[in-house]
């Protein structure tokens, strides 16, 4: 089975990496699909986000990293994916995720959305929080791998 794990990944965190690891153990192929955001303001370019994820997932034979534009469901069909995977952290994620999965299901019933409940260690973690903490010079080493930490600090001009 082919799974797509889509997201903004601006930047990737330990929470995302946990989901990728769990998917890699369950699916034949995992495509980590980085949204090439046209409207959303992002700190890292699409190329930067893709290359950071590629670096961190190079040890997996069945994980591929790509970017996509437009509707996720069109990309999922193009890639012949069976499943879209999303991580669920707190109840606050539920409404948006539910809406997105029902919309995608209506457009293409063959592609299922599967939710993986985030590990409790990461249930509070988000890329936005990590960026906010970094912007005030706070400690982020528990949230992202060191290579990502360096890149975030460089963006925010921290040492
Ligand atoms: O990491 P994010 O920002 O929560 O990921 C959201 C993402 C990229 C999965 C979602 O915004 C998406 O699929 N965007 C592509 C456009 C699309 O298909 N929109 C309709 C979703 S209902």
Boltz pocket constraint, residues with backbone or C-beta under 6 A from the ligand:
constraints:
  - pocket:
      binder: B
      contacts: [[A, 6], [A, 7], [A, 8], [A, 9], [A, 33], [A, 35], [A, 70], [A, 71], [A, 72], [A, 73], [A, 99], [A, 100], [A, 101], [A, 103], [A, 104]]
      max_distance: 6.0
